[in-house]
Amino acid sequence: MRFLHTADWHIGRTLAGFNLAEDQQAVFDRLVATAKAEQVDAIVIAGDLYDRALANEDAVTMVNAMLTKLNRELGYPVLAISGNHDSAVRLNTGREWFAGTQLYLNTQLAQAFTPVTLGDTQFFLLPYFEPIAARQYFNDDSLTNLNLAMPRVVAAMQALFDPAKRHVLVAHFFAAGSEHSDSETLVNVGGLDAVAVSDLAPFDYVALGHLHNRHALQATKVQYAGSLLKFSVSEANQEKGVYIVDTETLTRKFVALAPRRELIHRTASYAELTAPDQPDRDAFTAVTLTDTEAIPNVMAALREAFPYLISLDRAHGVTGATATAKQVRHLSPQELLAQFYHDVTGAELTAEQQAWADAALAAAKEDD
């Protein structure tokens, strides 16, 4: 059989204050088109459907619509797990009903020991779990972290293997040897909760979520799908997409999914960046300025050139005096705040911080 491996949708996420709902819908539509073109038999989602445990109403509506599209409208079996960003309790609601349409959604450790068999493959759906869940399930107080718990988990699953089937693990954790990017929430400290790749050896394929870089781990049978969108500047040069896995040949193929709006990182001078006819003007843009002098109101000026500016820093810091007293007298309160923030931190206000400042100023004016 062939299945599509995806993960880390993070529905409900924003990027420097910009709403990503349209971008997430667009890349989901491309995922659907890929599933059809590749004639897959099932969809695997390895955790973090939502960006936060208390997802807002719009995010819940979007995830529900996406799962309905895949499972009810298109008829794909969907095998999904909760990640560290998801609320296991909320995702678990209605789980018993979902199985009737082959929407398999595991949110608790105990559920992982009931494999789902589709075609020639047994799928073991292991949601993100804390070590205490393993201690309680196995009644073993020695399982104090994830890398101690996983050999017990894998052994229990291996005891359920049908020797006539392929065996696929769907999971959400940090595997030893992989690397983080800036947009991920760490679930390990000092590597203590990293799962050794060797512990996963009994499986024919391990479909992982959690790390947003699909190249974070180089292993023959273990693969991160990566996120569907770029969520930080550190991911600017990464290619995002999904994997198509063939269980008969045990091969996998990456299919890139183009985003609705790219995320780019520009390093240049202020003069270069504010020149007319900038390329990629509508991309989410992170800027590193090569100038060393202070530039009054730089953020506002750069937003004129790049409406979707997400961050601004300096390649070589700032030297010389900041704005003169005469210049300061002509700055608006928002401009003064931006200048002060830059002088203190060396960074620029993000779009979200600017929005908070605008709201606070408006509230202060109403109180007057």
VEXKOL-183844 format. One record per residue (C-alpha): residue number from 0; x, y, z. Coordinates in nm, 4 decimals. Example, Ala and Ser with C-alpha at 12.3 -4.5 7.8 and 13.67 -1.06 7.14 Angstrom:
BEGIN
<vexkol->0&c1->1.2300&c2->-0.4500&c3->0.7800>
<vexkol->1&c1->1.3670&c2->-0.1060&c3->0.7140>
***
This chain:
BEGIN
<vexkol->0&c1->0.0000&c2->0.0000&c3->0.0000>
<vexkol->1&c1->0.0991&c2->0.3668&c3->-0.0327>
<vexkol->2&c1->0.0394&c2->0.6300&c3->0.2325>
<vexkol->3&c1->0.1072&c2->1.0001&c3->0.2660>
<vexkol->4&c1->0.3148&c2->1.1015&c3->0.5706>
<vexkol->5&c1->0.2638&c2->1.4546&c3->0.7034>
<vexkol->6&c1->0.2973&c2->1.6262&c3->1.0421>
<vexkol->7&c1->0.3184&c2->1.9566&c3->1.2283>
<vexkol->8&c1->0.0323&c2->2.1471&c3->1.0682>
<vexkol->9&c1->0.0147&c2->2.3881&c3->1.3664>
<vexkol->10&c1->-0.3262&c2->2.5201&c3->1.2671>
<vexkol->11&c1->-0.3960&c2->2.8473&c3->1.4490>
<vexkol->12&c1->-0.0353&c2->2.9649&c3->1.4415>
<vexkol->13&c1->0.0614&c2->3.3218&c3->1.3596>
<vexkol->14&c1->0.3907&c2->3.4486&c3->1.2220>
<vexkol->15&c1->0.5129&c2->3.7781&c3->1.3740>
<vexkol->16&c1->0.1482&c2->3.8784&c3->1.4151>
<vexkol->17&c1->0.0381&c2->3.7710&c3->1.0660>
<vexkol->18&c1->-0.2533&c2->3.5267&c3->1.0445>
<vexkol->19&c1->-0.1517&c2->3.2110&c3->0.8572>
<vexkol->20&c1->-0.4989&c2->3.0646&c3->0.8023>
<vexkol->21&c1->-0.5063&c2->3.1299&c3->0.4259>
<vexkol->22&c1->-0.1513&c2->2.9993&c3->0.3864>
<vexkol->23&c1->-0.2369&c2->2.6840&c3->0.5806>
<vexkol->24&c1->-0.5499&c2->2.6249&c3->0.3765>
<vexkol->25&c1->-0.3565&c2->2.6698&c3->0.0521>
<vexkol->26&c1->-0.0852&c2->2.4196&c3->0.1424>
<vexkol->27&c1->-0.3505&c2->2.1740&c3->0.2662>
<vexkol->28&c1->-0.5212&c2->2.1988&c3->-0.0745>
<vexkol->29&c1->-0.1865&c2->2.1087&c3->-0.2349>
<vexkol->30&c1->-0.1554&c2->1.8147&c3->0.0055>
<vexkol->31&c1->-0.4954&c2->1.6887&c3->-0.1109>
<vexkol->32&c1->-0.3942&c2->1.7260&c3->-0.4743>
<vexkol->33&c1->-0.0762&c2->1.5277&c3->-0.4047>
<vexkol->34&c1->-0.2685&c2->1.2494&c3->-0.2312>
<vexkol->35&c1->-0.4906&c2->1.2173&c3->-0.5386>
<vexkol->36&c1->-0.2053&c2->1.2337&c3->-0.7873>
<vexkol->37&c1->0.0003&c2->0.9747&c3->-0.5977>
<vexkol->38&c1->-0.3064&c2->0.7495&c3->-0.5512>
<vexkol->39&c1->-0.2344&c2->0.6914&c3->-0.1838>
<vexkol->40&c1->-0.4385&c2->0.4518&c3->0.0252>
<vexkol->41&c1->-0.4198&c2->0.6382&c3->0.3574>
<vexkol->42&c1->-0.3079&c2->0.9635&c3->0.5241>
<vexkol->43&c1->-0.0732&c2->0.9602&c3->0.8265>
<vexkol->44&c1->-0.0558&c2->1.2737&c3->1.0447>
<vexkol->45&c1->0.2238&c2->1.2485&c3->1.3031>
<vexkol->46&c1->0.1031&c2->1.5040&c3->1.5555>
<vexkol->47&c1->0.0662&c2->1.8781&c3->1.6194>
<vexkol->48&c1->-0.2474&c2->1.9328&c3->1.4187>
<vexkol->49&c1->-0.2986&c2->2.2435&c3->1.6330>
<vexkol->50&c1->-0.0480&c2->2.5056&c3->1.7393>
<vexkol->51&c1->-0.1686&c2->2.5190&c3->2.0985>
<vexkol->52&c1->-0.3660&c2->2.3080&c3->2.3420>
<vexkol->53&c1->-0.6408&c2->2.5699&c3->2.3792>
<vexkol->54&c1->-0.6989&c2->2.6244&c3->2.0108>
<vexkol->55&c1->-0.9289&c2->2.9084&c3->1.9119>
<vexkol->56&c1->-1.2631&c2->2.8524&c3->1.7422>
<vexkol->57&c1->-1.1339&c2->2.9306&c3->1.3929>
<vexkol->58&c1->-0.8488&c2->2.6775&c3->1.4299>
<vexkol->59&c1->-1.0876&c2->2.4056&c3->1.5511>
<vexkol->60&c1->-1.3223&c2->2.4750&c3->1.2600>
<vexkol->61&c1->-1.0327&c2->2.4525&c3->1.0133>
<vexkol->62&c1->-0.8947&c2->2.1230&c3->1.1492>
<vexkol->63&c1->-1.2420&c2->1.9704&c3->1.1542>
<vexkol->64&c1->-1.2966&c2->2.0750&c3->0.7931>
<vexkol->65&c1->-0.9588&c2->1.9329&c3->0.6865>
<vexkol->66&c1->-1.0208&c2->1.5963&c3->0.8530>
<vexkol->67&c1->-1.3722&c2->1.5880&c3->0.7064>
<vexkol->68&c1->-1.2314&c2->1.6575&c3->0.3599>
<vexkol->69&c1->-0.9739&c2->1.3785&c3->0.3814>
<vexkol->70&c1->-1.1833&c2->1.1184&c3->0.5567>
<vexkol->71&c1->-1.5502&c2->1.1738&c3->0.4789>
<vexkol->72&c1->-1.5432&c2->1.3445&c3->0.1393>
<vexkol->73&c1->-1.2415&c2->1.1743&c3->-0.0187>
<vexkol->74&c1->-1.2682&c2->0.8475&c3->0.1735>
<vexkol->75&c1->-0.9072&c2->0.8188&c3->0.2901>
<vexkol->76&c1->-0.8360&c2->0.6272&c3->0.6085>
<vexkol->77&c1->-0.6658&c2->0.8835&c3->0.8350>
<vexkol->78&c1->-0.4177&c2->0.7694&c3->1.1004>
<vexkol->79&c1->-0.3349&c2->1.0573&c3->1.3352>
<vexkol->80&c1->-0.1873&c2->1.1169&c3->1.6787>
<vexkol->81&c1->-0.1714&c2->1.4102&c3->1.9179>
<vexkol->82&c1->0.1577&c2->1.5992&c3->1.9501>
<vexkol->83&c1->0.3021&c2->1.8087&c3->2.2292>
<vexkol->84&c1->0.1135&c2->2.1165&c3->2.1037>
<vexkol->85&c1->-0.2246&c2->1.9412&c3->2.0870>
<vexkol->86&c1->-0.4769&c2->1.8955&c3->2.3642>
<vexkol->87&c1->-0.5105&c2->1.5186&c3->2.3993>
<vexkol->88&c1->-0.8407&c2->1.5573&c3->2.5860>
<vexkol->89&c1->-0.9981&c2->1.7722&c3->2.3161>
<vexkol->90&c1->-0.8722&c2->1.5631&c3->2.0254>
<vexkol->91&c1->-0.9963&c2->1.2479&c3->2.1977>
<vexkol->92&c1->-1.3568&c2->1.3724&c3->2.1934>
<vexkol->93&c1->-1.5587&c2->1.1551&c3->1.9547>
<vexkol->94&c1->-1.2734&c2->0.9105&c3->1.8969>
<vexkol->95&c1->-1.5016&c2->0.6074&c3->1.9282>
<vexkol->96&c1->-1.7255&c2->0.7386&c3->1.6518>
<vexkol->97&c1->-1.4396&c2->0.8253&c3->1.4180>
<vexkol->98&c1->-1.3285&c2->0.4634&c3->1.3745>
<vexkol->99&c1->-1.6527&c2->0.3961&c3->1.1862>
<vexkol->100&c1->-1.5156&c2->0.5962&c3->0.8925>
<vexkol->101&c1->-1.1535&c2->0.4832&c3->0.9439>
<vexkol->102&c1->-1.0420&c2->0.8036&c3->1.1131>
<vexkol->103&c1->-0.8046&c2->0.6647&c3->1.3727>
<vexkol->104&c1->-0.6939&c2->0.9266&c3->1.6239>
<vexkol->105&c1->-0.4827&c2->0.8232&c3->1.9241>
<vexkol->106&c1->-0.4236&c2->1.0641&c3->2.2099>
<vexkol->107&c1->-0.3306&c2->0.8326&c3->2.4997>
<vexkol->108&c1->-0.0418&c2->0.5909&c3->2.5465>
<vexkol->109&c1->-0.2694&c2->0.2926&c3->2.6189>
<vexkol->110&c1->-0.4352&c2->0.3306&c3->2.2769>
<vexkol->111&c1->-0.1032&c2->0.2754&c3->2.0999>
<vexkol->112&c1->-0.1074&c2->-0.0964&c3->2.1767>
<vexkol->113&c1->-0.4063&c2->-0.1639&c3->1.9532>
<vexkol->114&c1->-0.2614&c2->-0.1660&c3->1.6019>
<vexkol->115&c1->-0.4592&c2->-0.0503&c3->1.3004>
<vexkol->116&c1->-0.4303&c2->-0.2903&c3->1.0081>
<vexkol->117&c1->-0.4685&c2->-0.1546&c3->0.6569>
<vexkol->118&c1->-0.3709&c2->-0.3689&c3->0.3584>
<vexkol->119&c1->-0.0308&c2->-0.5247&c3->0.4161>
<vexkol->120&c1->0.0580&c2->-0.3018&c3->0.7132>
<vexkol->121&c1->0.0071&c2->-0.2782&c3->1.0889>
<vexkol->122&c1->0.0147&c2->0.0842&c3->1.2062>
<vexkol->123&c1->0.1017&c2->0.1608&c3->1.5680>
<vexkol->124&c1->-0.0170&c2->0.5114&c3->1.6556>
<vexkol->125&c1->0.1900&c2->0.6442&c3->1.9474>
<vexkol->126&c1->0.0837&c2->0.9937&c3->2.0619>
<vexkol->127&c1->0.3144&c2->1.2313&c3->2.2453>
<vexkol->128&c1->0.3228&c2->1.1270&c3->2.6117>
<vexkol->129&c1->0.4956&c2->1.2283&c3->2.9325>
<vexkol->130&c1->0.7089&c2->0.9707&c3->3.1218>
<vexkol->131&c1->0.4483&c2->0.9517&c3->3.3999>
<vexkol->132&c1->0.2057&c2->0.7931&c3->3.1521>
<vexkol->133&c1->0.4568&c2->0.5110&c3->3.0896>
<vexkol->134&c1->0.5203&c2->0.4649&c3->3.4628>
<vexkol->135&c1->0.1492&c2->0.4269&c3->3.5232>
<vexkol->136&c1->0.0826&c2->0.2030&c3->3.2226>
<vexkol->137&c1->0.3700&c2->-0.0369&c3->3.2945>
<vexkol->138&c1->0.3520&c2->0.0098&c3->3.6731>
<vexkol->139&c1->0.7261&c2->0.0791&c3->3.6757>
<vexkol->140&c1->0.8632&c2->0.3792&c3->3.8656>
<vexkol->141&c1->1.2043&c2->0.3424&c3->3.7011>
<vexkol->142&c1->1.0718&c2->0.4863&c3->3.3711>
<vexkol->143&c1->1.1686&c2->0.8428&c3->3.4572>
<vexkol->144&c1->1.2236&c2->0.9751&c3->3.1054>
<vexkol->145&c1->1.1309&c2->0.9008&c3->2.7485>
<vexkol->146&c1->1.4487&c2->0.7238&c3->2.6429>
<vexkol->147&c1->1.3977&c2->0.4761&c3->2.9301>
<vexkol->148&c1->1.0294&c2->0.4287&c3->2.8477>
<vexkol->149&c1->1.0584&c2->0.3713&c3->2.4727>
<vexkol->150&c1->1.2252&c2->0.0263&c3->2.4847>
<vexkol->151&c1->0.9299&c2->-0.0930&c3->2.6972>
<vexkol->152&c1->0.6819&c2->0.0655&c3->2.4596>
<vexkol->153&c1->0.8459&c2->-0.0849&c3->2.1513>
<vexkol->154&c1->0.8738&c2->-0.4297&c3->2.3131>
<vexkol->155&c1->0.5014&c2->-0.4254&c3->2.3948>
<vexkol->156&c1->0.4211&c2->-0.3324&c3->2.0366>
<vexkol->157&c1->0.6588&c2->-0.5910&c3->1.8942>
<vexkol->158&c1->0.4727&c2->-0.8607&c3->2.0869>
<vexkol->159&c1->0.1663&c2->-0.7692&c3->1.8794>
<vexkol->160&c1->0.3423&c2->-0.7881&c3->1.5406>
<vexkol->161&c1->0.1766&c2->-0.9979&c3->1.2715>
<vexkol->162&c1->0.4764&c2->-1.1570&c3->1.0948>
<vexkol->163&c1->0.2877&c2->-1.1486&c3->0.7652>
<vexkol->164&c1->0.2533&c2->-0.7673&c3->0.7760>
<vexkol->165&c1->0.4732&c2->-0.4598&c3->0.7523>
<vexkol->166&c1->0.5022&c2->-0.2600&c3->1.0732>
<vexkol->167&c1->0.4843&c2->0.1203&c3->1.0826>
<vexkol->168&c1->0.5204&c2->0.3379&c3->1.3904>
<vexkol->169&c1->0.3617&c2->0.6833&c3->1.3898>
<vexkol->170&c1->0.5048&c2->0.8972&c3->1.6710>
<vexkol->171&c1->0.5904&c2->1.2477&c3->1.7895>
<vexkol->172&c1->0.9180&c2->1.2945&c3->1.9746>
<vexkol->173&c1->1.2825&c2->1.3996&c3->1.9496>
<vexkol->174&c1->1.4987&c2->1.1189&c3->1.8111>
<vexkol->175&c1->1.8686&c2->1.0998&c3->1.9006>
<vexkol->176&c1->2.0863&c2->1.2589&c3->1.6360>
<vexkol->177&c1->1.8231&c2->1.5022&c3->1.5068>
<vexkol->178&c1->1.8443&c2->1.8821&c3->1.5241>
<vexkol->179&c1->1.5954&c2->2.1475&c3->1.6364>
<vexkol->180&c1->1.4941&c2->2.4645&c3->1.4508>
<vexkol->181&c1->1.3785&c2->2.7871&c3->1.6164>
<vexkol->182&c1->1.0038&c2->2.7325&c3->1.5702>
<vexkol->183&c1->0.9781&c2->2.4092&c3->1.7721>
<vexkol->184&c1->0.8925&c2->2.3706&c3->2.1376>
<vexkol->185&c1->1.1634&c2->2.1615&c3->2.3028>
<vexkol->186&c1->1.0465&c2->1.8440&c3->2.4749>
<vexkol->187&c1->1.3840&c2->1.7339&c3->2.6020>
<vexkol->188&c1->1.6556&c2->1.8760&c3->2.8260>
<vexkol->189&c1->2.0159&c2->1.7873&c3->2.7577>
<vexkol->190&c1->1.9126&c2->1.4930&c3->2.5423>
<vexkol->191&c1->1.7639&c2->1.3009&c3->2.8363>
<vexkol->192&c1->1.4305&c2->1.2649&c3->2.6588>
<vexkol->193&c1->1.5740&c2->1.1837&c3->2.3182>
<vexkol->194&c1->1.4751&c2->0.8440&c3->2.1803>
<vexkol->195&c1->1.7626&c2->0.6377&c3->2.0453>
<vexkol->196&c1->1.7125&c2->0.5454&c3->1.6800>
<vexkol->197&c1->1.8320&c2->0.1929&c3->1.7617>
<vexkol->198&c1->1.5248&c2->0.1473&c3->1.9861>
<vexkol->199&c1->1.3062&c2->0.1845&c3->1.6763>
<vexkol->200&c1->1.4791&c2->-0.0924&c3->1.4787>
<vexkol->201&c1->1.1891&c2->-0.3456&c3->1.4888>
<vexkol->202&c1->0.9736&c2->-0.1224&c3->1.2676>
<vexkol->203&c1->0.9871&c2->-0.1182&c3->0.8887>
<vexkol->204&c1->0.9175&c2->0.2567&c3->0.8862>
<vexkol->205&c1->0.8863&c2->0.5220&c3->1.1575>
<vexkol->206&c1->0.6741&c2->0.8239&c3->1.0588>
<vexkol->207&c1->0.7774&c2->1.1033&c3->1.2927>
<vexkol->208&c1->0.6488&c2->1.4473&c3->1.3775>
<vexkol->209&c1->0.7800&c2->1.7247&c3->1.6068>
<vexkol->210&c1->1.0888&c2->1.8562&c3->1.4268>
<vexkol->211&c1->1.0078&c2->2.0936&c3->1.1433>
<vexkol->212&c1->1.3136&c2->2.0153&c3->0.9314>
<vexkol->213&c1->1.2681&c2->1.6938&c3->0.7364>
<vexkol->214&c1->1.6474&c2->1.6603&c3->0.7210>
<vexkol->215&c1->1.6850&c2->1.6821&c3->1.0999>
<vexkol->216&c1->1.7605&c2->1.3099&c3->1.1144>
<vexkol->217&c1->1.9394&c2->1.0899&c3->0.8627>
<vexkol->218&c1->1.8229&c2->0.7327&c3->0.9173>
<vexkol->219&c1->1.7297&c2->0.4491&c3->0.6843>
<vexkol->220&c1->1.3869&c2->0.3763&c3->0.8288>
<vexkol->221&c1->1.3091&c2->0.6819&c3->1.0438>
<vexkol->222&c1->1.1774&c2->1.0015&c3->0.8847>
<vexkol->223&c1->1.0498&c2->1.3386&c3->1.0020>
<vexkol->224&c1->0.7861&c2->1.4773&c3->0.7657>
<vexkol->225&c1->0.8706&c2->1.8334&c3->0.8663>
<vexkol->226&c1->0.6156&c2->2.1122&c3->0.8940>
<vexkol->227&c1->0.3959&c2->2.2083&c3->0.6002>
<vexkol->228&c1->0.4974&c2->2.5749&c3->0.6267>
<vexkol->229&c1->0.8051&c2->2.7701&c3->0.7331>
<vexkol->230&c1->0.7490&c2->2.9083&c3->1.0817>
<vexkol->231&c1->1.0816&c2->3.0792&c3->1.1558>
<vexkol->232&c1->1.3736&c2->3.2514&c3->0.9877>
<vexkol->233&c1->1.5882&c2->2.9444&c3->1.0575>
<vexkol->234&c1->1.3630&c2->2.7516&c3->0.8161>
<vexkol->235&c1->1.3930&c2->3.0018&c3->0.5277>
<vexkol->236&c1->1.6056&c2->2.7697&c3->0.3139>
<vexkol->237&c1->1.4109&c2->2.4522&c3->0.3891>
<vexkol->238&c1->1.1845&c2->2.2851&c3->0.1350>
<vexkol->239&c1->0.8504&c2->2.1809&c3->0.2816>
<vexkol->240&c1->0.6186&c2->1.9030&c3->0.1715>
<vexkol->241&c1->0.5091&c2->1.5442&c3->0.2401>
<vexkol->242&c1->0.6439&c2->1.1917&c3->0.2001>
<vexkol->243&c1->0.4822&c2->0.9172&c3->-0.0046>
<vexkol->244&c1->0.5695&c2->0.5781&c3->0.1464>
<vexkol->245&c1->0.5335&c2->0.2448&c3->-0.0344>
<vexkol->246&c1->0.5068&c2->-0.0390&c3->0.2158>
<vexkol->247&c1->0.5637&c2->-0.3081&c3->-0.0461>
<vexkol->248&c1->0.9037&c2->-0.1761&c3->-0.1517>
<vexkol->249&c1->0.9760&c2->0.0146&c3->0.1742>
<vexkol->250&c1->1.0728&c2->0.3215&c3->-0.0232>
<vexkol->251&c1->0.9760&c2->0.6830&c3->0.0369>
<vexkol->252&c1->0.9549&c2->0.9817&c3->-0.1936>
<vexkol->253&c1->0.9455&c2->1.3476&c3->-0.0927>
<vexkol->254&c1->0.6953&c2->1.5713&c3->-0.2713>
<vexkol->255&c1->0.7492&c2->1.9455&c3->-0.2250>
<vexkol->256&c1->0.4428&c2->2.1633&c3->-0.1628>
<vexkol->257&c1->0.4790&c2->2.5257&c3->-0.2719>
<vexkol->258&c1->0.3553&c2->2.7789&c3->-0.0142>
<vexkol->259&c1->0.1043&c2->3.0513&c3->-0.0914>
<vexkol->260&c1->0.3551&c2->3.3052&c3->0.0386>
<vexkol->261&c1->0.7285&c2->3.2314&c3->0.0658>
<vexkol->262&c1->0.9453&c2->3.3114&c3->0.3681>
<vexkol->263&c1->1.2781&c2->3.4705&c3->0.2756>
<vexkol->264&c1->1.5775&c2->3.6230&c3->0.4542>
<vexkol->265&c1->1.7366&c2->3.9345&c3->0.3009>
<vexkol->266&c1->2.0777&c2->4.0670&c3->0.4103>
<vexkol->267&c1->2.1469&c2->4.4084&c3->0.2560>
<vexkol->268&c1->2.1841&c2->4.7792&c3->0.3222>
<vexkol->269&c1->1.8925&c2->5.0083&c3->0.3969>
<vexkol->270&c1->1.9425&c2->5.1840&c3->0.0619>
<vexkol->271&c1->1.9332&c2->4.8544&c3->-0.1278>
<vexkol->272&c1->1.6223&c2->4.7363&c3->0.0547>
<vexkol->273&c1->1.4269&c2->5.0580&c3->0.0014>
<vexkol->274&c1->1.5121&c2->5.0924&c3->-0.3665>
<vexkol->275&c1->1.2115&c2->5.0676&c3->-0.6035>
<vexkol->276&c1->1.0876&c2->4.7384&c3->-0.7514>
<vexkol->277&c1->1.2010&c2->4.5019&c3->-0.4783>
<vexkol->278&c1->1.1810&c2->4.1307&c3->-0.5710>
<vexkol->279&c1->0.9659&c2->3.8992&c3->-0.3579>
<vexkol->280&c1->0.7886&c2->4.1992&c3->-0.2103>
<vexkol->281&c1->0.4916&c2->3.9901&c3->-0.0962>
<vexkol->282&c1->0.6980&c2->3.7233&c3->0.0805>
<vexkol->283&c1->0.7235&c2->3.6939&c3->0.4559>
<vexkol->284&c1->1.0555&c2->3.8742&c3->0.4869>
<vexkol->285&c1->1.3227&c2->3.8703&c3->0.7558>
<vexkol->286&c1->1.5763&c2->4.1476&c3->0.7129>
<vexkol->287&c1->1.9356&c2->4.1733&c3->0.8338>
<vexkol->288&c1->2.0665&c2->4.5255&c3->0.7851>
<vexkol->289&c1->2.4336&c2->4.5713&c3->0.7010>
<vexkol->290&c1->2.4244&c2->4.9406&c3->0.7982>
<vexkol->291&c1->2.5857&c2->5.0332&c3->1.1303>
<vexkol->292&c1->2.4385&c2->5.3825&c3->1.1756>
<vexkol->293&c1->2.1084&c2->5.4494&c3->1.3483>
<vexkol->294&c1->1.8168&c2->5.4894&c3->1.1076>
<vexkol->295&c1->1.5126&c2->5.6691&c3->1.2519>
<vexkol->296&c1->1.1799&c2->5.4960&c3->1.1929>
<vexkol->297&c1->1.3534&c2->5.2147&c3->1.0066>
<vexkol->298&c1->1.0834&c2->4.9542&c3->1.0701>
<vexkol->299&c1->0.8060&c2->5.1666&c3->0.9210>
<vexkol->300&c1->1.0158&c2->5.2474&c3->0.6166>
<vexkol->301&c1->1.1025&c2->4.8843&c3->0.5533>
<vexkol->302&c1->0.7387&c2->4.7837&c3->0.5911>
<vexkol->303&c1->0.6626&c2->5.0153&c3->0.3014>
<vexkol->304&c1->0.8985&c2->4.8049&c3->0.0906>
<vexkol->305&c1->0.8047&c2->4.4703&c3->0.2471>
<vexkol->306&c1->0.4453&c2->4.4624&c3->0.3791>
<vexkol->307&c1->0.5026&c2->4.1200&c3->0.5342>
<vexkol->308&c1->0.8200&c2->4.2063&c3->0.7260>
<vexkol->309&c1->0.8532&c2->3.9563&c3->1.0122>
<vexkol->310&c1->1.1840&c2->4.0509&c3->1.1743>
<vexkol->311&c1->1.4721&c2->4.2967&c3->1.1584>
<vexkol->312&c1->1.8224&c2->4.2719&c3->1.2998>
<vexkol->313&c1->2.1693&c2->4.4114&c3->1.2330>
<vexkol->314&c1->2.4614&c2->4.2234&c3->1.0865>
<vexkol->315&c1->2.7204&c2->4.4395&c3->1.2639>
<vexkol->316&c1->2.5305&c2->4.6184&c3->1.5395>
<vexkol->317&c1->2.4706&c2->4.9937&c3->1.5619>
<vexkol->318&c1->2.7412&c2->5.2568&c3->1.6125>
<vexkol->319&c1->2.7284&c2->5.6334&c3->1.6586>
<vexkol->320&c1->2.4588&c2->5.8511&c3->1.8084>
<vexkol->321&c1->2.0906&c2->5.7733&c3->1.7992>
<vexkol->322&c1->1.8307&c2->6.0253&c3->1.6929>
<vexkol->323&c1->1.9011&c2->6.3865&c3->1.7912>
<vexkol->324&c1->1.6748&c2->6.5786&c3->2.0289>
<vexkol->325&c1->1.5355&c2->6.7731&c3->1.7335>
<vexkol->326&c1->1.4549&c2->6.4501&c3->1.5516>
<vexkol->327&c1->1.2959&c2->6.2990&c3->1.8633>
<vexkol->328&c1->1.0572&c2->6.5943&c3->1.9057>
<vexkol->329&c1->0.9092&c2->6.5185&c3->1.5657>
<vexkol->330&c1->0.8526&c2->6.1463&c3->1.6304>
<vexkol->331&c1->0.5094&c2->6.0043&c3->1.7079>
<vexkol->332&c1->0.4592&c2->5.8003&c3->2.0289>
<vexkol->333&c1->0.4799&c2->5.4775&c3->1.8268>
<vexkol->334&c1->0.8007&c2->5.5948&c3->1.6603>
<vexkol->335&c1->0.9481&c2->5.6939&c3->1.9971>
<vexkol->336&c1->0.8651&c2->5.3504&c3->2.1361>
<vexkol->337&c1->1.0223&c2->5.1793&c3->1.8354>
<vexkol->338&c1->1.3371&c2->5.3928&c3->1.8710>
<vexkol->339&c1->1.3585&c2->5.3270&c3->2.2468>
<vexkol->340&c1->1.3098&c2->4.9529&c3->2.1984>
<vexkol->341&c1->1.5827&c2->4.9474&c3->1.9360>
<vexkol->342&c1->1.8235&c2->5.1497&c3->2.1545>
<vexkol->343&c1->1.7721&c2->4.9147&c3->2.4492>
<vexkol->344&c1->1.7592&c2->4.5773&c3->2.2749>
<vexkol->345&c1->1.9318&c2->4.6328&c3->1.9405>
<vexkol->346&c1->1.6287&c2->4.4761&c3->1.7689>
<vexkol->347&c1->1.3138&c2->4.6089&c3->1.6063>
<vexkol->348&c1->0.9530&c2->4.5741&c3->1.7165>
<vexkol->349&c1->0.7713&c2->4.2866&c3->1.5488>
<vexkol->350&c1->0.4337&c2->4.3410&c3->1.3825>
<vexkol->351&c1->0.2649&c2->4.1775&c3->1.6809>
<vexkol->352&c1->0.4481&c2->4.4001&c3->1.9325>
<vexkol->353&c1->0.3583&c2->4.7068&c3->1.7281>
<vexkol->354&c1->-0.0060&c2->4.5998&c3->1.7297>
<vexkol->355&c1->0.0018&c2->4.5649&c3->2.1112>
<vexkol->356&c1->0.1550&c2->4.9128&c3->2.1403>
<vexkol->357&c1->-0.1100&c2->5.0640&c3->1.9108>
<vexkol->358&c1->-0.3876&c2->4.9024&c3->2.1158>
<vexkol->359&c1->-0.2365&c2->5.0248&c3->2.4446>
<vexkol->360&c1->-0.2038&c2->5.3816&c3->2.3111>
<vexkol->361&c1->-0.5635&c2->5.3773&c3->2.1859>
<vexkol->362&c1->-0.6826&c2->5.2552&c3->2.5269>
<vexkol->363&c1->-0.4809&c2->5.5274&c3->2.7013>
<vexkol->364&c1->-0.6387&c2->5.7956&c3->2.4797>
<vexkol->365&c1->-0.9872&c2->5.6655&c3->2.5628>
<vexkol->366&c1->-0.9100&c2->5.6860&c3->2.9358>
<vexkol->367&c1->-0.8072&c2->6.0504&c3->2.8928>
***
